[in-house]
Amino acid sequence: MKSLLIFLPNRLYKEKPGYLFGKVVYDENTEVKKFYVIGVCKVDNLDIIKCANIIGYYSNTEPKRGYVDKKYSDWINVRLNSTNNIYDYNLKGIIVNNKKISSLQCHTVMTIYDQSALRETELFPQKAAFGDHFHELMKIVQDKQVQREIQKKGKFSYIKETLLVYHMLLYFYPVLLLSKITSKLLPILKYSFLGVHVNGWLENIKWMLITVIRNKRFTLKTGNYAFALIIDMLLGIFILQFLLHHIQCSPSQILLHNAEKVVTCLKDLINWLMGVPAGLKLNLALNNMLGKFFLYHIQMWWTFLIFMRPLMDFAFEVLVLFGKLGITFQIAIAADLLALVSFHAYCIYVYAARLFNIQLKGITALFRLFLGKKKNPLRKRVDSCLYQPDQLFVGTLLFTILLFLMPTTWAYYAVFTTTSID
């Protein structure tokens, strides 16, 4: 053995004389013997022989107890010397592998560590580097049996943990019920930003409560999440009160006012497309049909919004309750309102995209007809095919019609694709 490392807790000087419990580890690669001292316990002489965690004796005077009954192969005697609030630890006896040695025979290092910080830390990696003594010490300190040995002296910590667990259980069961309901309704809620956010928010709350109940304390992750949750709610309440104080109009009136602006812009855009957009000569019949169809769709959506105005006032009262849960809820509500206002524009984009896709597939299929090819969906390949003259004639007519109608469809598709991206 080349070196001897002894780790003592920083509050050891407050303990009364007694037996040191902890763990002894020997590193064969570096030939280092490590004594990890966790605390001091009082054990009768008959029971100490059966205790495998006893690794030494601690006293603030000359140690009266030495090596116990030759049952421990590794043993240390630690003595405390205090002068003017300065505490110094000395080794008065060392036994390693059943041999009594002196601290001068090997390189001895005594380290004082913060036990409470090491017990509560969560910053250590799961896999420690080779020779990381403090990672080994952290694993020992955080062991449940050792924690019970450390915390058994007072009942305050037990009462605190019990109150925390019962307090978390009061929230856990309602959150669990709501989480199951939102999970069942997720196929419908997934179309709403607010619905998706509520489901994720409940899942995160459930995870936090389960973790706190299991660990009987707030860990670093759960503490950060709880702090972020509180800040989110405070910001949400502040912004909501600010908006309600400074906005005099009703929310439905504001929504309809902005929706009217969107409707006016879309009508002007479609009227521009129905003319000669950017100097392009579009098919007059198809252009008028698409333009009138989209204008009718926009007008129908605007009529629906006006008809639903009384219901919007009630819906906004419900949304205000969700807005008090945090600023993230308000962002989700704003995203849903924006989607509601621009829903007709999205529908026009879907119509134009579907029509453009049908025309593109038709032109592609008819182009294969000129090449004497046909798509085989069973084998997922293109095979050669011999067409009749009448088939080639009809295919030529359809190809020409679709090809000349393509610029008109493409104009609507390009414009509303750009608006949907914006």
N, C-alpha and C positions, 0 to 999 in steps of 0.2 A: 504494500500500500504506500503510495507516494504522498497523497494529500488527504486531509480530513476537513470536510465542510460541515458546519453546524449552523442551522437556520433557527433563530429564536424569534417568537412573536414580540411586537413592540410593546405590548402591555404586560409582559411577563413580570415586570418589577412590581405590579400591583397585586400579584398573586401571593397567597400564603405558601409556606413550604409544603411541598408534596412531590408526588411522582410525576415525571414528565411523560406524556404520551404522544405518540406520533408514529413515524416510520423510518426505518433504516434501509438505505439503498446503496448497493455497491456496483460501481461501473467498472467492468473488467477491462474495457478498452483503455480508459485513462487511469485505472487503478486508483479511483477516488471513492472513499467511503463518505456517504452523506447522511447526516442526522437531521431529519425534518421534525422539529419540535412544534406541536400544535397547541398544547396547553398543559395545565397542571391539574391533576386529580388526586383525591385522597382515597386510597384503597387500603383495606386491612391487609395485614401480612399474609393471611390465608388466601385472600382473593387475588393478590398481586401476582402470585405464582401462576395463576391460570390466565392472566391477562397478557395477550401477545402484543398489545400496543404500547406497553411500558418500555421506555428506552433510557430512562435515567431518573435522577433525583435533583430537585431544585431546593435551595435554601438561601436565606439571607444571613446566615451565620456559618460557622464551621459545620460541614455536613456530618451529621451523626449517623446517617445511614449510608452504607456503602453498597457494594455488589450484593444482590439479593440471592442467596441460596444457590448460586452458581447455575441458575436456570436461564440466564440471558447471556447470549454470546457477545452482544454489543451493549455498552452501557457508558453513560457520561454522568458526572456530578457537576452541576452548575451552581456557582455561588455568586450572590449579588453583593457588590460593594457600593454603597451610596454615600456621597459627601456633597453637601450643598446642592441638592437636587441634581446631581450628576451621577448617573447610574452606570456601573461598570460590571461586566460579567467575567468571571474567571472559571477556568476548568480545573477542578481539584482531583479529578479522577477519570481516566479513560480506559475502557476495556473494548478491544476490537478482536473479534474471533477468539474469545475466551482468553485473551492475553492482555495483561495490564501494560499500557504503554504511557509514555510521557508526551506532552505536547511538543517537546523539543525534538522528538524522534521523527516527526513528519511535518510537512507544511500544513499548518492548521489555520483555517479562516472561519471566523464567526460573523454571521450576517444577521442583522436585525431587519425584519420585514413587517409591513403593515398588513395585519391579518384580515381586518375588515375589508380593506380595499381589494386584497387578493381574493377574498371569498365572493365578493360581489362583481368582480370584473368579468366582462364578456368580450374583451378585445384580444384575447389570445387566439391564435389560429387553431384549427382542429388538429392539425399535424404539426408538431413542434420540430424545430431543428435539432440536430444531434447535440447533446450536451446542454440542453436548455434546462437548467436546474429549477428556475422559477415556474416553468410549465409543469414540471413534475410536482412541485409544491402546490400549485394551484389545483391540480387534480386531486391531491390528497385533502386539501382544505375544503374543497367543494364536495367531497364525498358526504353522502347523507348521514352515515353513521357518525362521522367526525363532527358534522354540523350539530347533530343531536347532542353530542358530548359537550360541544362548546356552548350551546344555547340552553342546556338543561338547568343552568344555575338560576335563571329568572323566568317567571311566568308571563312577564309583560310581552315578550316577543311572541309567545304562543297565543295570547289573547289578541294581539295585533293581527296575526296571520288569520285567526279564526274570523275576526270581524271583517277583514278584507275579503275572505272567501265568501262569506254570507252576503256581503254587500254586492259582490260581483254576480252571485247567483240570482239576486233580485232583478238584474238586468239581463241575465243570460237567457232565461226561458222566454220572455217576450221577444227578444231579438231572434232566438232560434225559431219561434213560430212565424215571425214576419219573414225570416230568411227562407223558410220552406214555402211560404205563400208566393214570394217573388220568384223563387226558382221554378215553381209550377207555371207561373204566368210569364216566364222569360221568353217563350216563343212569340208572345204579343209585345212584351215590354222592350224587346230588342230593337224595335223600330223607333223608340223614343230615347233621346239622350238622357232624360231624367230617369226613365225606367231602368236603363242599364246602370246609371250611376247609383241609384237606390239599391239595386241588387248587389253591386260591388261594395258599397258602403256597409251594408248589413253583413256581408261575408267577412269584411275586414274587422268589424266590431266583434263578430262571433269569434274570429281567430284571436283577437286581443283578450277577450274574456276567458276563453279556454286556456290560453297561455298563462294568464294571471292566476286562475284557479289551480292549474297544475303546479306552478312554481310557488304559489302562495306569496308572490311578491311581483312588483313591476320590474321586468328585465329592461335592458337597454333599448331593445326594439319596441317593446310594448310601451315603455315610458315615452319614447320619442313619438310613437303614434298617438298616444293619449294627449301629449302636448300639442301636436299638430292638429288634432281634432278640436281641442279647446280654442286654439288660435283661429281655426277655420270658422268656428261658430261665432266667436267674438267679432271677427271681420264681417261675417254675414249679417249679423244683427246691426252692426254699425252702418254698413252700406245700405241696408234695407230701410233703416230709420232715416238716413240721409235722403234717400230717394223719395220716401213717402212724405217727408217734410217739405222738399223743394218742388215736387211735382204736384201741381194743382189739378190737372185734368185726370179723368178716370183712365185706368189702364186700357180698357177696351177702345176708348176714343183715340189714344195714342197708337194702338195697334192698327186700327182702321185708317188712321191718317197716314201712317207709313206704308200700309198695304195699298192705299190709293196711289201713292207715288210710284210704287212698283208696278201697279196695273197700268198707269199712264205711260211709264217708260216702255213696258212690253208692247202696248198698243202702238206706240210710235215706232218701235223697232219692227213690228210686223208690217205696218203700213209702208215702212221703208223697203222691206223685203218684197212687198207686193208690187213695187214700182220697178225701177232699174237700179238695183243695189250695186254701187261701185262700177256702174257702166256695164254690168252683165246683162245679157239678153236671156231671160229665163222663159220657160214654157208658160204662156199666158194662162191657159186653162188650169194646169196643175198648180200654178202659183196662186191663182185666185181661190181655188178650192182649199189648198192648205192654209192660206192666210185667213179665209173666212172661218174655217174649222177651228183654228187656234184662237181667233178673236172671240168666237162663241164660247170656247172653253174658258177663256179669261173672264168674260162677262159672267158666266155661270158661277165661277169661283168667287167673284166679287159679290154677287147677289147672295151667295151662301154665307159669306162673312157678315154681311149686313143683317141677314136673318138670324144669325147666331149671336148677335151682340148681347142680348140679355143673358145668355148662358155664359158668355165670356166673362162678365162681371163676377159671376159666382165662381168660375174656374180660376180667376185671378186671386180670389180670396183663399182658395185652396193652395195655390202656388205660393202665396205669401207665407203660409205655414211651412212649406218645404224650404223656402228661402231662409227661414230663421235657423235651419240646421247647418248652414255654412255657406261660404262664398262659392264653393264648388257646386253646390246645388243651384245657386243663382246662375252660374255659368251654363249649367246643363239646361236650365229653364230658358235662358236667352237663346241657346242653340235650337231648342224646340220651337220657340216663337219665330225665329228666323226661318226655320224650315216650314212653319205653317204659313208665313207670309209669302214665301217663294215656292209653295207647293205646286202651283199651276205652271210655273216656269220649268220645274223639274218634270212635270207630266209632258209638257211640250217637247222637252229634250228626249224623253223616253220614246214618244211617238216618232220623232224625226230619226232617232237612232235605229229604231226597229224597221222603219220604212227603208232607210238607207242600207241596212244590213240585208233586207230581203232583195232589194234591187241588185246589190253587189253579188249575192249568191246566185241570182238568176243570170246575170251577165257572165259570171264565171262558168256556170253549167252550160250556157248556150255557146260560149267560146269553145268549150270542149267538143261541142257538136260539129263545129267547122273543122276541127282537127281529127274527127273520126274517133273520139275517145268518149268513154262513159265511166263515171265513178261507180265502183263496186263496194257498197257499204258492208257487205258480208266479210270480204277479205281485206277491206280498208285499203284499197288501191285503185288506180285508174287503169281500166282495160280498154283494148281496141274494140270498136263497134262499127258495124256497117249500117248506115242510115238510108232510108228510102228518100227519093226526091221530094215527096210531099212533106216529110219530116224536116228536111233541110230548108224548104221554102218557109214553113211556119216558124222554124227556129230563127231564120234570118229576119223575118218581120218582128218577132218578139225581141230579138237582140237589138235591132235598130230602135225600136220604141223605148226600151229600157235605157239604152245608151244616151238617147237625146233627152230623156227625162232625168237622167242622173245629175246634171248640174243644178237643177232646181232643188232636188232633194238634198244634194250636198251643201247648198247654200244655207238651208234651214238647219241642217245637222251641224255644220261648222259654227254657225252663230250661237246656237243654243248650247253646244258643247262648251264653247268659250264662256258663256254666262254661268253654266253650272260649275265650271272649274273656279271661276272668280268667287 
